[in-house]
Amino acid sequence: MSQITVLDAVTAFADWNEPTDAELSAIEAEMPLILADVDLIDAQITAMDHAPNDVDARRVRRALARVLAERAKRSNRTAAVPAGGAA
C-alpha cells in the first residue's frame, strides 16, 4: 500500500490553484465596489472609535453614498447584458 503525502496531494492540483482570466476579470470589475465597501467599514470603525461628531457622520454618509452608487452601476451593467451573455 503506497502512502500519499500532503505535498503529493497539494501538487496534484497545482494547475488549478491559479485563478482563470475570467475570474481575474470578474474581480477587477468588482474592485470599485470592494474598495467602496472597505471605505464604508473604515468610516464606521472610525466613527465608533470616539465620541460621534459631524465630520464622522459626513464621512459615513459619503462612503455609504459611494457604495450605493457602485452597486447601482453594477446592477445597471448586469441588467444591460443580453440573455445570451454576449455583450
N, C-alpha and C positions, 0 to 999 in steps of 0.2 A: 504494500500500500504506500503510495507516494504522498508526501506532505506538501501542501501548498502554503507558501509563506505569505505574509502580509504584502511584501514587496511584489510578489508574483500577482497577487490579486489586484493591487493598485495599478501596476504597469500593464496589465491585460487590457485595461480600459483607457489607457493614456491618450489614444487618439480622440476619444470622446470627451475629454476633460475641458478642452478649449471651447469657448462659445463660437457659434457659427457667425457668418457675416450677417445673416438675418437677425440673429439675436443681438449682435452689437448695434445694428441699425435701430432696432426697437428701443434699446437702452438709450442711444443717442437722441432719438426722437422724444423720449420721455424725460430726458435730463432737465429741461426747464421746469417741469412740474416737480421733479425731485428736489431741485435747488430751492424752489419757492416753498415747498413743504419744510425744508430744513430751516429756511429763514423764519418761517412762522413759528416753528418749535423753539428756535433760538430767542425770538422776541418774547414768547410766552414764558420761557425759563427766566429770562432777564427780568420780566415784569414780576415774577413770583419771588425773585431773589431779595427784593427790598420793598419798602413801602411804595404802593402804587402812585404814579404821577401821570401828568398829561403826556409827557414825551413817550413813556412806555405804552400808554393807551393808543397813541397815534401810530407808533411803530407796529403794534399788533394789528391794528386796523389796516395799515398799508400792506403788511405781509399777508393778511387774510385776503385782501382785495387782489393781490398778485396771484395767490393760489387759485382763487375763483376764476380769474381771467385766464390762467393757464389751463384750468380744467375746461373752461368754455371753448378755448382754442382747440384743445384735444378732442372734445366731443364733436365740434363742428368739422374737424378734419376727418374723423372716422365716419361721420354721417355723410360726408361728401363722396366717399368711396363707393363705387357701384357694387351691386350684389355679387358680381363675378370676382371681385377683388382686384381687378386691374385698374390702375389709375390712369 
